[in-house]
Amino acid sequence: MIAEDVNVPDPATARYDRIGSNYADFRRPDPLWATEIRSALGNADWVLNVGAGTGNYEDPSRNVVAAEPSQVMLDQRKPQSAPAVRAVAEALPFADDSFDATMAVLTIHHWADRDAGLRELARLAPWHVLSVYEPLDAHSFWLMDYFPELAETPMERNAPTPADLDGILRVVDVRTLWVTRDCPAGFLAASWARPHDYLDPDMQRAISLLAMAPPEVRERGMSRLAADLESGAWHGRYGHLLEQDRADFGYRLAIAERR
């Protein structure tokens, strides 16, 4: 089933070869998300994980194959991880209907051609489990108040929503991916209840939106955050959030079938 690796020029490949060197240290699977993804995959046996990164959310009880364009990310996969090929979403080196399902978690916003990638998923499997966004909720995350410029980046303006999938796939369900206060996953909103974590430069490098921000934007925002944490201003504005065990910051799990 596994074809030869393909080498297709892709902006995300260069991006993660540059910023992805410490992903395995900070990007760990969240148990709640893992449960939701396993449930959404149903009884699928052969699963293709597209934009697989270091292998989070790959279910060892299934036959999983990973596709990831960045060699830096592939090099961080554990020896027991699923077999992987180096490939981009827009040109996956597999025969039609090779899989029962595809999954793509926190990756679609990095694809150079989203529709081409979705057509590839539809070619390869009848069932799809994909993380997408609800922008109004995503942009309500308090960290965006310190980095308003990030909302205008191409990744944020073009962040995939369930409606963006529905032209190529048929979305049959959308579930909220809650972010718990102790979420270990390391994505942008994962430390919403641990604001001091964002001051760690190593953690910043493991969050693509922060890692790719101009240095002056990142330094200005982090200086403001540090000052507000020191003065108590952060707790005055956002401390009420700490009364919650989980929060909704716009992450969604879209379950779709082939049209």
GIHU-V809666 format. One line per field, one symbol per residue. phi: phi as a letter, one per 30 degrees, with the letter a starting at -180 (. if undefined). psi: psi as a letter, one per 40 degrees, with the letter a starting at -180 (. if undefined). A space follows every 10 residues. Layout:
# GIHU-V809666
phi = ???
psi = ???
This chain:
# GIHU-V809666
phi = .dcddcccea edddddddcc dcdddcccdd eddddddddd dhceccbccc idhdjdiddd dcdcbcbbdc dddddcdded ddebbcacdd bddbdehdbd acbbchbddc ddbedddddd dddcadbbbb dbbceddddd ddddddbddd dcdedddced cedddddccc dcabcdcdcd dcecdidecd cecbddeddd eddedccedd dcdeeddddd dddddddddd djdddddbed dddcdabcci dbcccbbdd
psi = dhiiiighhh ddddddddee dfddddgihh dddddddddd ebehdhhhhh fdbeeiehhe eighhihhdh ddddeeiide iiiiihiide ghfiiifeid iiihhfddee idgddddddd ddddieihhh haihddddee hddddegddd eeiddddehh iddddeddih heihihgihi dfheeeaded fdegdddeeh ddddeehddd deiidddddd dddddddddd eedddddedd deeidiihfe hihhhiih.
